[in-house]
Amino acid sequence: MDEDDAFAHRDLKVKSSYASGAVLVGADGQVTAAIADAIAVTGTLLSPPNSRDVQIEKFSLQAYGRLLVKDSDLTFINGRRYGLIAPNGSGKSTIMHAIACGLVPTPAALDYYLLDREFGPTEMTSLEAVLNINETERECLMDEMTHLLDDPQKNMERLDAIQTRLGDLEVSGEERQALEILRGLGFSDELIATKTKDLSGGWRMRISLARVLFVKPTLMLLDEPTNHLDLEAVVWLEEYLVHNLAGHTLVLTCHSQDTLNEVCTDIIHLYHQKLDYYKGDYNTFTKVRADKTALLTKQAMKNEKKMAAVAQNLTKTGTAAQTQAKAKLKNMEKEQEKKKESNKDLQEELIQDKELTIRFGECGGGLPPPVLKFNDVDFGYDPAKPLFKNMNFGLDLDARIALVGPNGAGKSTLIKLMLGELDPTSGSVERHHHLRIGQFNQHMGDQLDMEVSAVEWLCRHFKDIKPQDMRREVGKFGLTGKSHVVPMKQLSDGQRRRVLFCYLALHTPHMFLMDEPTNALDLETIDALAEAINEYDGGVIFVTHDFRLIDQVAKEIWIVRDGGIEEFEGDIHDYKAALKAKYAQERAEAAAAAALTNGVSDLKLDGAAKKDGKEASSSKKDKKSKKPVEEAAAPPPPADEENGDDAEEEEQSGSKKSKKSSKKSAVDEEDDGSKKEKKSKKSSKKSRE
């Protein structure tokens, strides 16, 4: 089993522990024995018990008999936002699980929480599920404090930490905060009130993310948080993480370079069992490594020239000089070997990166345009609530179109109409009678037979291709050697996706329709996919939450909303700027509402206190404190557009209107929103460093 998938089916929840802050434990209330048995950790904690930093020297981690990290420093400085990157299967998720299970030593005062799986199906609504996490942690902390009070002198530091944490949990406006987070992640009012048992896995995963953001632990561990989000929710999450985590530490794994650039202040690179640290975002990391590579290459060429010159002089000198020259040459060769060995990891990684290829080949012949045409198309799952109205457009083989818009607006439904999986309520969809369409969706992996090899499975579907020839075809998609012949259950998710890409390419389609093709792909494979699409001579229409893929591939951006589609006048950077401006305005409005609410509550409390004082002085009775006046209800932030997976698209008719901003207005609005936010917050820190 892949180490990064080792915990895929374990139901975990939060609990506090004196030894290591908040840890994840099994549903039965005990630390899962299987996890503890599977992972071995060594290292020395240097951080003091009351520290919010984590500093461990000589950190090593082994999982399922495989050494993943060896004698490295593990360091998280409070207030920093780390991107943990590594090739698939290297152990990123295992490191995070080891921390979350309490196997990695951390300061006693540190609380942490891991996001790695969906919230379970329960009778709680989405809102109740988010609010519940504070109560769960509060009960655990109170229970722990009761036991620690048996020896308060000995447990003073941990008791202080618990008191601080309980204070953090008592902030006002809990429901307002929970609603703001849920709406930011795309929940409509209807979904907020829906029981979690009636939600799809994708929505329950968003609830898990909302719970982590709501409880806001000192150390937040997010494992691929963008996988189940649309573009709008991804931008909201990026903005939230940048503007709301002052005094907290974030460790993030993510396959989106754009998110790593927006959020991270530092990059931790795991490669060949070593953890290397780089200041800056992902682009800074790649530049530093590229510069290092160029320098190493230059030094190697210079040394080779010197050795060649020494070797040439051997034939032109006397015996004594030759002996001296031979010794010098031998020393130079030894030094060169040492340098090669010390930079072996970097050189091997560069070679491996060059081998990451995907090739779709040719589309199998041109067809006259348009190859696919919508004529006055209306569609709705509920006739009373049409999702699309009067759509007219045509698609050619040179199409490179990214479909964007909130979930529930109908992106997946639009693709199904193109494929013919759904029929219009009225109007028609015309397809050229020779048109071949290759469909990639998020559920394609279900058709793979995990007990057989990739070559065997593909040969079942293409009986005229011999196994040795099929291995060449699979090789075009970056699968080499052993990965051809082992059962596919031993392949990573990213490798299995390559098998599916190969399967689609062998059909030589004229057009690809792709729904979230980047899920489970690592950063290098996404770049290889973009290169393959750009070299492909057919049409491509795709839905993705990966901004970088859109930037590399899309010639047009279509916004799906308001019962139809409209072409966005700008590139994906302009679109993102408009979204950021929108969320900056919402943050400012939410902060103003919170300040107003707190002000009203303070006035009421002050008035009540004065009244109590007068009554006490006139009656000369002991002063009795009154219960605080309930906090006035704050106006909720503007509801985000309707959201949904395919199932939610069937339940909802579309999305609410959202204004399209030009690049200039987007920047102006963002600046204005930022000023309002700074003005209204009681305290703010610059969290982007």
Long-range contacts (C-beta under 8 A, 24 or more apart in sequence): 1-64, 2-88, 2-89, 2-492, 2-493, 3-63, 3-64, 3-66, 3-68, 3-89, 3-91, 3-93, 3-94, 4-88, 4-89, 4-90, 4-91, 4-92, 4-93, 4-94, 4-492, 5-93, 5-493, 6-38, 6-63, 6-64, 6-93, 6-94, 6-97, 7-35, 7-93, 7-97, 7-116, 7-117, 8-117, 10-34, 10-35, 10-117, 11-117, 11-120, 12-100, 12-114, 12-116, 12-117, 13-136, 14-113, 14-133, 14-136, 14-137, 14-140, 14-215, 15-140, 16-111, 16-137, 16-140, 16-141, 16-144, 16-162, 17-102, 17-144, 18-108, 18-144, 18-148, 18-155, 18-158, 19-102, 19-108, 20-102, 20-104, 20-105, 20-106, 20-108, 20-110, 21-106, 21-107, 21-108, 21-109, 21-110, 21-111, 21-112, 21-161, 21-218, 21-219, 22-111, 22-112, 22-113, 22-137, 22-140, 22-217, 23-100, 23-101, 23-102, 23-112, 24-100, 24-101, 24-113, 24-114, 31-101, 31-102, 32-101, 35-97, 35-101, 35-103, 36-101, 36-103, 38-63, 38-64, 39-63, 39-94, 39-97, 39-98, 39-101, 39-103, 41-98, 41-103, 41-104, 43-74, 43-104, 43-105, 44-105, 45-105, 45-106, 45-107, 47-106, 47-107, 48-107, 49-107, 49-108, 49-109, 49-157, 49-158, 50-107, 50-108, 50-109, 50-157, 50-160, 50-161, 51-107, 51-109, 51-110, 52-78, 52-107, 52-109, 52-110, 52-218, 52-247, 52-249, 53-77, 53-78, 53-107, 54-106, 54-107, 54-110, 54-219, 54-249, 56-104, 56-105, 59-104, 59-275, 61-91, 61-94, 61-95, 61-98, 63-91, 63-94, 63-98, 67-273, 68-94, 68-95, 68-270, 68-273, 69-95, 69-270, 69-273, 69-274, 69-275, 70-273, 70-274, 72-273, 72-274, 72-275, 73-275, 73-277, 74-104, 74-275, 75-277, 76-219, 76-249, 76-251, 77-249, 78-218, 78-247, 78-248, 78-249, 79-245, 79-246, 79-247, 79-248, 79-249, 79-685, 79-687, 80-249, 80-250, 80-265, 80-266, 80-689, 81-241, 81-242, 81-245, 81-249, 81-250, 81-252, 81-263, 81-264, 81-265, 81-266, 81-687, 82-249, 82-250, 82-251, 82-252, 82-264, 82-265, 82-266, 82-267, 82-268, 83-252, 83-253, 83-254, 83-260, 83-263, 83-264, 83-266, 83-267, 83-268, 83-281, 83-282, 84-251, 84-252, 84-253, 84-268, 84-270, 85-253, 85-260, 85-267, 85-268, 85-269, 85-270, 85-282, 85-285, 85-523, 86-269, 86-270, 86-271, 87-271, 87-352, 87-522, 87-524, 88-492, 88-493, 88-494, 88-495, 88-522, 89-492, 90-270, 90-271, 91-270, 92-223, 92-253, 92-270, 93-223, 93-253, 95-270, 96-221, 96-223, 96-251, 96-253, 99-219, 99-221, 100-221, 106-219, 108-157, 108-158, 108-161, 109-157, 109-158, 109-160, 109-161, 109-164, 110-218, 110-219, 111-161, 111-165, 111-217, 111-218, 111-219, 112-217, 112-218, 112-219, 112-220, 112-221, 113-212, 113-215, 113-217, 113-219, 113-220, 113-221, 114-221, 114-223, 115-208, 115-209, 115-212, 115-220, 115-221, 115-222, 115-223, 115-225, 116-221, 116-223, 117-205, 117-208, 118-201, 118-202, 118-204, 118-205, 118-207, 118-208, 119-196, 119-204, 119-205, 119-207, 119-208, 119-211, 120-196, 120-204, 121-196, 121-197, 121-198, 121-199, 121-204, 122-195, 122-196, 122-197, 123-195, 123-196, 123-197, 124-195, 124-196, 125-192, 125-193, 125-194, 125-195, 125-196, 126-182, 126-187, 126-191, 126-192, 126-193, 126-194, 126-196, 126-199, 126-203, 126-207, 126-210, 127-175, 127-178, 127-179, 127-182, 127-192, 127-193, 129-196, 129-207, 129-211, 130-178, 130-181, 130-182, 130-207, 130-210, 130-211, 130-214, 131-174, 131-175, 131-178, 131-214, 133-211, 133-214, 133-215, 134-169, 134-174, 134-214, 134-215, 137-165, 137-169, 137-215, 138-166, 138-169, 141-165, 141-166, 141-169, 142-166, 168-216, 169-215, 172-597, 172-598, 172-601, 172-631, 173-594, 173-597, 173-598, 173-631, 173-634, 176-590, 176-593, 176-594, 176-597, 176-634, 176-636, 177-214, 178-210, 178-214, 179-636, 179-637, 180-590, 180-636, 180-637, 181-210, 181-213, 181-214, 181-240, 182-210, 183-636, 183-637, 183-638, 183-639, 183-640, 184-233, 184-236, 184-237, 184-240, 184-583, 184-586, 184-637, 184-640, 185-209, 185-210, 185-229, 185-233, 185-236, 185-237, 186-229, 186-230, 186-232, 186-233, 186-406, 186-407, 186-408, 186-640, 186-641, 186-643, 187-640, 187-643, 188-408, 188-639, 188-640, 188-642, 188-643, 188-652, 189-639, 190-652, 191-643, 191-644, 191-648, 200-645, 200-647, 200-648, 202-228, 202-645, 203-228, 203-644, 203-645, 203-648, 206-233, 209-237, 213-240, 213-244, 216-244, 216-245, 216-248, 217-248, 218-247, 218-248, 218-249, 219-248, 219-249, 219-251, 220-245, 220-248, 220-249, 220-250, 220-251, 221-251, 222-250, 222-251, 222-252, 222-253, 222-254, 223-253, 224-253, 224-254, 224-255, 225-252, 225-254, 226-254, 226-255, 226-256, 226-259, 226-545, 227-519, 229-545, 230-405, 230-406, 230-407, 230-545, 230-643, 231-404, 231-405, 231-545, 231-547, 231-575, 231-576, 231-579, 232-405, 232-406, 232-579, 232-640, 232-641, 233-406, 233-407, 233-545, 233-640, 233-643, 234-259, 234-545, 234-547, 235-576, 235-579, 235-580, 235-583, 236-579, 236-583, 236-640, 238-262, 238-263, 239-580, 239-583, 239-584, 239-587, 242-687, 242-688, 243-587, 243-677, 243-687, 244-687, 245-687, 246-684, 246-685, 246-687, 247-685, 255-518, 255-519, 255-520, 255-521, 255-522, 255-523, 255-526, 255-546, 256-518, 256-545, 256-546, 256-547, 256-548, 257-282, 257-283, 257-523, 257-526, 257-548, 258-546, 258-547, 258-548, 258-551, 265-688, 265-689, 271-345, 271-349, 272-344, 272-345, 272-348, 274-345, 289-346, 292-346, 293-346, 293-350, 296-339, 296-343, 296-346, 296-347, 299-339, 300-336, 300-339, 300-340, 303-332, 303-335, 303-336, 303-339, 304-336, 306-332, 307-332, 307-333, 307-336, 353-524, 355-478, 355-480, 356-478, 356-524, 356-525, 356-527, 356-528, 357-476, 357-477, 357-478, 357-528, 357-531, 357-532, 358-476, 358-477, 358-478, 358-498, 358-501, 358-525, 358-528, 358-529, 358-531, 358-532, 359-476, 359-477, 359-505, 359-532, 359-535, 360-501, 360-504, 360-505, 360-512, 360-532, 360-533, 360-535, 360-536, 360-538, 361-476, 361-505, 361-508, 361-536, 362-508, 362-537, 362-538, 363-397, 363-508, 363-509, 363-510, 363-511, 363-536, 363-537, 363-538, 364-436, 364-508, 364-509, 364-510, 365-510, 366-397, 367-397, 367-432, 367-434, 367-435, 367-510, 368-432, 369-394, 369-396, 369-397, 370-394, 370-395, 370-396, 371-395, 371-396, 371-397, 371-431, 371-432, 371-435, 371-510, 371-511, 371-539, 372-418, 372-429, 372-430, 372-431, 372-432, 372-435, 372-511, 373-429, 373-430, 373-431, 374-417, 374-427, 374-428, 374-429, 375-427, 375-428, 375-429, 375-430, 376-426, 376-427, 376-428, 377-417, 377-424, 377-426, 377-427, 377-428, 377-429, 378-424, 378-425, 378-426, 378-427, 379-413, 379-417, 379-422, 379-424, 379-425, 380-425, 380-653, 381-649, 381-650, 381-651, 382-653, 383-425, 385-652, 385-653, 385-654, 386-425, 386-563, 386-653, 386-654, 387-413, 387-563, 387-649, 387-653, 387-654, 388-413, 388-414, 388-417, 388-563, 388-564, 389-563, 389-564, 390-427, 390-564, 391-427, 391-564, 391-565, 393-565, 395-511, 395-539, 395-541, 396-539, 397-510, 397-511, 397-537, 397-538, 397-539, 398-539, 399-511, 399-539, 399-540, 399-541, 399-555, 399-556, 400-533, 400-539, 400-540, 400-553, 400-554, 400-555, 400-556, 401-540, 401-541, 401-542, 401-554, 401-555, 401-556, 401-557, 401-558, 402-542, 402-543, 402-544, 402-550, 402-553, 402-554, 402-556, 402-557, 402-558, 402-572, 403-541, 403-542, 403-543, 403-558, 403-560, 403-565, 404-543, 404-550, 404-557, 404-558, 404-559, 404-560, 404-568, 404-575, 405-559, 405-560, 405-561, 405-641, 405-655, 406-561, 406-640, 406-641, 406-642, 406-643, 406-655, 407-642, 407-643, 407-644, 407-645, 407-648, 407-649, 408-641, 408-642, 408-643, 408-644, 408-648, 408-649, 408-652, 408-654, 408-655, 409-560, 409-561, 409-641, 409-642, 409-649, 409-654, 409-655, 410-560, 410-649, 410-654, 411-515, 411-543, 411-560, 412-441, 412-515, 412-543, 412-645, 412-646, 412-649, 413-646, 413-649, 414-560, 414-565, 415-439, 415-441, 415-513, 415-515, 415-541, 415-543, 418-513, 418-541, 419-513, 434-510, 435-510, 435-511, 436-507, 436-508, 436-509, 436-510, 436-511, 437-509, 437-510, 437-511, 437-512, 437-513, 438-504, 438-505, 438-507, 438-509, 438-511, 438-512, 438-513, 439-504, 439-512, 439-513, 439-514, 440-500, 440-501, 440-504, 440-512, 440-513, 440-514, 440-515, 440-517, 441-514, 441-515, 441-516, 442-515, 442-516, 442-519, 444-500, 445-493, 445-496, 445-497, 445-500, 448-488, 448-496, 448-499, 448-500, 449-488, 450-487, 450-488, 450-489, 451-487, 451-488, 451-489, 452-487, 452-488, 453-484, 453-485, 453-486, 453-487, 453-488, 454-479, 454-483, 454-484, 454-488, 454-491, 454-499, 454-502, 455-484, 455-485, 457-488, 457-499, 458-499, 458-502, 458-503, 458-506, 461-503, 461-506, 462-506, 465-506, 473-502, 473-505, 473-506, 474-498, 474-499, 474-502, 476-502, 476-505, 477-501, 477-502, 477-505, 478-525, 478-528, 492-520, 493-520, 494-520, 494-521, 494-522, 494-525, 496-520, 497-521, 497-525, 498-525, 501-529, 501-532, 509-538, 510-538, 510-539, 511-538, 511-539, 511-540, 511-541, 512-536, 512-538, 512-539, 512-540, 512-541, 512-542, 513-541, 513-542, 514-540, 514-541, 514-542, 514-543, 514-544, 515-542, 515-543, 516-543, 516-544, 516-545, 517-542, 517-544, 517-549, 518-544, 518-545, 518-546, 518-549, 527-552, 547-572, 547-576, 559-660, 561-641, 561-654, 561-655, 561-657, 561-658, 562-654, 562-655, 562-657, 563-654, 566-660, 568-660, 569-660, 569-662, 570-662, 570-663, 573-663, 574-662, 574-663, 574-666, 577-661, 577-663, 577-666, 577-667, 577-670, 578-660, 578-661, 578-662, 578-663, 578-665, 578-666, 580-666, 580-670, 581-661, 581-665, 581-666, 581-667, 581-668, 581-669, 581-670, 581-673, 582-658, 582-661, 582-669, 583-673, 584-669, 584-670, 584-672, 584-673, 584-674, 584-677, 585-669, 585-672, 585-673, 585-676, 586-637, 586-638, 586-673, 587-673, 587-677, 588-672, 588-673, 588-674, 588-675, 588-676, 588-677, 588-680, 589-637, 589-638, 589-676, 590-637, 591-676, 591-677, 591-680, 591-681, 592-676, 592-680, 593-634, 593-635, 593-637, 594-634, 594-680, 595-680, 595-681, 595-682, 596-634, 597-631, 597-632, 597-633, 597-634, 598-631, 600-632, 601-628, 601-629, 601-631, 601-632, 604-629, 605-629
